Amino acid sequence: MAPPPWVLLNRKVNFVDGGFAGGAGKAAAAIGGSSGERSVEESLAAMEPHPIVAEPPQVTSLSMLRLIPPGEMRRVRGGMISSTDKGLVVLYAGMYRPGNGAYSPAGCYLVYDASSNSLSSIPPLDPPTSLGPLPVLPTIKSLGPSAAILRLGHGGEGAYVLAELVATVHPGLPDAELYLWSSTANSDGQWMRTAVRLPLPPKLCGPTYFFHVDMAFSIEGSRVCWVDLLTGVLICDLFTPQGPEFSFIPLPQGYSLYTPDNIRLGLKPQEFRSMGRVCGAIKFVALIGYTEGSTGNELVLKTWTLSTDLKEWKKGSTVLVGDLWASESFSQMKLPRVRPMFPVLSMNEDDIVYVFLNDVKYVDSVNYCGQIVGRQLMLNGHYVLRLELVRNKVLCSKKSTTNNLALLAPTLLASDFSAYLHGSKDRQRGEEASKMGATMKRIKY
C-alpha cells in the first residue's frame, strides 16, 4: 500500500537507545570508519531514522535509534523539526538554536531524507569558541524555528539547500543575516552568510514588537517562507540573479495582532492560527475570537488564499463553530461541544482543515483527611477532526486511546515527506510506466 501523500507530523523527535552491539559497524561506516572519540555531529549522523507513518487524522511520528552508547552523544536526547520539503526533514538536534552555540554546544542540524532513509548532520552556525576562560558572546539571535529546507531540482539526487534566517544582536532588526548550506558536490562544506535588510514594517523591528518566526516552509521554485502567525509572512527567493530577494506580506487586513514581545512569549499562536502550502498556493487559517475571549460557539473558523502574484489575500470558506456543533455529522459522532484548537490545513485538498478538541474537567484533590486541597486537570478525551468547511461537515474523527495531558498542546505540522518514503515517488512512477506499457500492449495486440 502506498503511503499517504501527506501527514500530520509531530515536531518532537525522540532519540532512543538500542542496537549498540549490532550497530557499531554501521555507525563506523556512517562516519567513514573513524575510530577514537567521535564528535557530537558524527554520533548524531550515525543514528537510524524510524518513521511511524499514519493517515490523517492520526498523527505521524519520527524517532531516531542510537547505534552507539548515549554517553558519547553527551546526553542529546531529542530534537525539534523546523520544516520539511519533498521528503526532506530538517530538525534542531539537542538544545541547539542559532545564537546559543557558545552556551549549548551539544547539538547541530540534522537532515533526514525519507527517499533514501538517510541522515546527515550540519554544523551549528556559531560553533563554541572562547577567548581565555570565557566563551565569546553571540553576535546573532534566533527568530524562532526558522531553519527552512528546500529540495533542489538540479545538483544530483537528494540535493538540497538549508536556509537559516537570524537577527543580529547589534543593531538588530531589520538588519539580519541569511545563512545557506548546500549539499551539492561543489559545496565546500561551509555555511554561506549574507547580510540582509528585511523589508519589515518599522513596528516589527522593536523596541516593543518584533517579527517572530512561528513556522517555515518552501513554495514552488526557489522560495521559502518564514511566517509570523500574528503579523505576516516573509518570503525570500533564494537564487535571483541579484541575490536573495525578500518581500513581506502582512496578514489579511484587520487580522494582524501587534502584541508586545513580553506578552507574546506567553501566547501560542499555533493554538488558533496556521499557514501552509495547499495545492501549490499559500493558505492561512484562523480561529477568529480565540484571543478576544469569545465563547466557543461564537468562534469563527476562516481561511484565506494568497494570490499567485503574492500580493492579495482572497477570502475562503468560513464556519461558525456554533453551526459546526449543531451539524448532523458532529452530533452523529457524539463529539464534545468544546472549542476547536490547533487548526492544520490539508496539503492537497482545498477547504479541508484538521482541528483538535480537548474535552477536559477539573476534579477536587483531597488529602488523607478528606479535605479538599486543590483542583486537578483531567482529560476526558482528545479528538482530531477532519472538517470540510464548504459543507460544514465532520468527515471523520479520531479519539486518542491514552489519557495523556501532553495531548492538550500538540506540536504538529503538515508534511509531504511520507510521499517520498523509501523512494515511494520513484516506485509510483515506475508502476505507472509499467501500467502504461501493459495498456499499450493490449491496444497493439
N, C-alpha and C positions, 0 to 999 in steps of 0.2 A: 504494500500500500504506500502510495506517495505521501510524503509528509505534508502538513498544511502549508499553504503559501505564506502565511504569516502567523505570529503567535503573540500572546501576552507574556512578555519575558520579564522575569523577576530580576531587578537590577543587582540584587545581592548575590555574590558568588562565594561559596564556601570552599576552602581548601581542606581536604580531608586526608587523613593518614591511611597508609596501606600500600602493599606491594613493594616494601623496601628491599626485601631479598631478591625478588624476581625482577625488580625494576632497576637495579643498579646498572646493568649493562645498557638498558635502553636510555637511562639518564646520561650515562657516559657518552653514548652515541649522539644524544641531543646536544651536548655541549662540546662536541668534537673530540671526545675521548680524553679530555683533560683530566689530570689527576691532582691530588692535593686539595687545598682549600678552594672551594668554589665561591664565586660572587653570588650575591642575592639574585641578581638578574639571571645568571646561569641556572641557578637552582629553580627559579620560578619557571623559566622557559622549558625545563625538563619535566614539568608536570603533565599529566594526561587529562585532556578535557573529557567531561562526561555530561552531555546534554540530555535532559529528560523532556521530550517534546510532547505537548498535548494540544489538542484542538481547542481554540477558544469556545466557550468561556473558561475552560480550565487554564491554569497557569503553567507556563513552561519555566524550567529552572536549568541553570548551568553550574556545575561544580567541577573542581579540579582535584585529581588524585595525585598526592605527593609520592614520588618514586624514590625519594631519599629521606633520611630521618629529618623530622621537623626542626631539630636543633640547628642544622646547617642553614635553615631558612630564617633564622633569627626571629622566630615567632610571628612571621607574616601569615595570618590565619585566614584571610579572605580578601575580597576585592569588591569594587562597585563599578558596574557597567556605566559608561558615559554615553556611547552611541553605537549604532550598527549601520551597515550598508552592504547589501547584496552578498550576504553570507559572512561578512566580516564583523567582528565584535571587538571593541576596544574597552578595556577596563583599567581603573587605577588599582594596582595591587598594594595591599597593606594600607598604611595610613598616609601614604604619599599623596600630596596635592601640590600643584605649582606654587612655589613661594615658600614651602616648608621643608625643602630638601635639606637645608642646613640643620634642621632640628629633628627631622624624622627620616633618616637615610634609608631605612629598611622598606623599600618599595620602589616601584617603577611602573611603566605602562606595559600591559600585556595585550597582544592582538591574537584573537582566535579566528582561524579560518575554517568555517564549517565544511567547505567543499573538500578540503584535504584533512580535516580533523587535526590540524597542526596548531602549534602555539609558538609565538615568538615574543621576545622582550625588547623593550625600547627604553633607553636610559632616561632618567629624570631630566627636566630642563635645567635644574640647578643642583647638580651633584654636590654633596657635602664637601666644603673646603674650609680651611681655617688658617688664621694668621696667629701663631702662638697658641695659647691655651683656649682662645675663644673662637667660635665659628664666625664666618663672615655673615653680616646681616643681609637678608634677601633684598634684591632690587625689584622683584616682581611679586605680584599677589594674584591669587586665584579670583576669577569672576564667577566660579561655580563649576558644575560638571561640564566643562567646555571642550573636552577632547572630542573632535569630530573626525570620523574616518570616512574616506572616500575611495571606492574601488576604481582603479584606472582601467580604461578600455584599451590601453596600449601598455607597453613596457613588460609584456610577458605575463604568463598565467599567475594569478594571485597578486599582481602588482597593486599597490595602494599608496595613498598619501595620508598621513595623520596630521591634522591641523589643531593647534592649541592656541587659544587667544587669552592673553593675560594683561592685566593692567600694570602700569609702572608705579612703583611706590612714590617716586617724585618725577614729574609733577602730578601724576595721576591722570584719570580720565579727563578729556577724551584721548590723551596720549596712551598708546598701548603697544604691545609687541605681538606679532604673529609668528609662531614657530611652526615650521613644516618639516616633517620627516618622510622621506621617500624610501620605499622598499625596492626600487628598481636597481638593476645591476650597476648603473653608472653613478649611483649614490655613493658618497664617501663615508656613509655611516655616521653622519653628524646632523644635528638639528640646524636648519637654516633659519636665521632670525631676521625679521624685517620690522623696523619701527613704522608704526601706522598712526594715523589720526582718525579716530572713529567719527562718523557723521551722526553723533548722538545729539538729541536736544540738550541744550545747556542745563536744563533742570535735572537731567540724569547724570550729571558729572560732579555732583556734590555742591555744597557740603552736607546737605540733608538727604537728598535722594541719589541713588546710584543704580546704574544698569547692572542687573544680576542675571546670570545665565541659569535658567531652570532646566533646560533641555537643549540638545543639539542633534541635528540630523542633516543629511545631504539631500539635494534635489538634482534634477537632471543636469547633465553637463558636468561642470567643474565647480559647482556652487555648494556651499554649506551654509546652514542657518544656525544662529545662536539666539535662543528665544528667552526673553523675559516675559513670563506669562502675565505680568501686571502692566507692562507698558508697550511692548512691541517686539519685532524680530529684526535682528541684524543679519543681513545676507551678504556673503562675500563670494565673488567669482575669483577663485584662487589663481587662475592662469591666463588672465588677459595679457595682451602684449605690453601693456603699460605697468603690469604688476598687479598684485591683489587689489580688487576694486570692491569697496564696501557701499552698501546702502542700508538705510534704516526705514522700516515700515511700521508706523505706530498701529496699535490695535484699532478695531473699528471705533469710530467717533463716539465718545461717551463712555467707553469701557476701559480706558486707561486708568489705573489706580496708582497715583503717585503717593506711595506710602513711605514715611520716614524710615531710614535704614534701621534704626534701633527697634522699630515696631515690626518691620518686615521679617526680621530674624525669627519672630515668633509665629509667622504665617507659614502655611504650607500651600502655595498656590496650586500644586497638583491635586489638592483635595477638591477643587472646584473649577479648574481650567486645564486645558491641554491643547496641544497643537501637533500637527504631523503631516506627513505626505500621504495623500489619499488619491489613488488613481493618477498619480503624477502631479497633482495640484496641492498647494498648501491650504490646509483647513484649520480652523480654530473653533473650539467648543468651550462653552462656559455655562456654569450654573448661576444665573443672574439672581441676586438677592441673598446669596450664600453668606457674604460678609456683612450684609446690612441688617442681619437679624430677622429676616423673613421666616415665617413658619414653613414647614416642609411642603405643604400643599400650595404655597404661594411661589415657590421657586420655579424658575423657567429655564429649561434646557435649550440653548440657542447655538446655532452653528453659522459660520461664515466661510466663504472660499475666496482666496486671493486671486485676482485676475492674472492672466498669463503674462501681462506686462509688469506684474508685481507692484501695481500702483493703487488698486482699489479693492476693498473688501465687499463682496456681494453676499447679501443675506441668504441664509439657507433655511433649513427646517427648524421649527420651534415647537416645543411641547411644554405645556404647563404640567408640573408634577402632580397637581390635584387631579387633572384629567387622566394622567397615567395611572394613578391609584384607582380611579373609577373605571378603568378599561376592563373589558371582559377577560382579556388574557392575563392581566395582573391578578384578578380575582380567582380565576381558574387555577392558577399556580399557588394560591394561598400564600402570597408573599406579604411580608410585614410592611405596614404603611409608615416607613421611615424615610428620611431624606436620602436621595442618592448622593454618592460621593465618587471621587476619583474617576471622572469620565476619561475614556480612551477611545480614539477614533479607529475604526476598521481601516486597514491599509488598502483594501481592494474593493470596497463597496461604499458608495455614497449613501448617506442617510442612515448608516449603521453606527451606533455608539454603544460601548460597553460601560456599565456603571456598577457600583458596588453598594450593597445595602448592609449596614451593620445594625442588627437587632440586639440592643443591649438593655440591661436593667441594673439597678443598684440594690444590693441587699445589705441588711444590717450585719455588722460584725459584732459578735458577742464574746465577752471574756469568760473565764471559768466560773465566775459568779453569776453569770446570766445577764450581766449589764451590757448595754449597747455602747460600744466604744468607737464606732465609726461606721463607714459605709464602704462596701467593696463593689467594684465594677464586675459584672458578669456578662458574658457573651452568650445570648440565646441562639444566635445564628448569623452566619456570614454568607451572603449570596452575591454571585456575579450574574448580571443580566445582560442579555443581548437585545437591544432595542432597535426597532425600525421606527424612525421618527415620523415619516410621512403618514403612516397608518396608526401611529400612537399604539404600538403593539409590542409586547414582550415575546420575542421569537423563541427564546429558551432561557433557562436559568440553571445555575449550578450552586448547590449548597455545600459548604465545607463540612467535612466529616470530623474536623477537630475543633475543639473549643480553645483556640489559641488567640490570646489578646493581640499578638503581633499582626493578626489579620486586619485589625482596625485601621492600620495605616500601611497599605501595600505600597511597595516601590516597584512600579511596573512601567514598561514602555512597549510600544508596538514594534515588532522586528520581523523582517523577512529572512532572517538567517536560516530558518527552517527549510525554506525552499531550495537551499543550496547544500543541505546537509549531506555530507559524504558524496558530493558530486551529483546530487539528485537532478539538478538542472541539465547536466550533461546526459544523464541516463534518459531523462524525459525527451530530450531532443533526439537521442538515438532511437528510442522506442517509436517516436513519431515518424522518423525517417523509415524505420522498418515497416511500420503500418502502411505508409505511403507507397513503399516499394511493393508490398504484397498486394495492395489495391491496384497498382498499375499492372501487375502480372495478371490479375484476374480479368482486368479490362482487355489486355492484349490477347489472352488465350481463351 
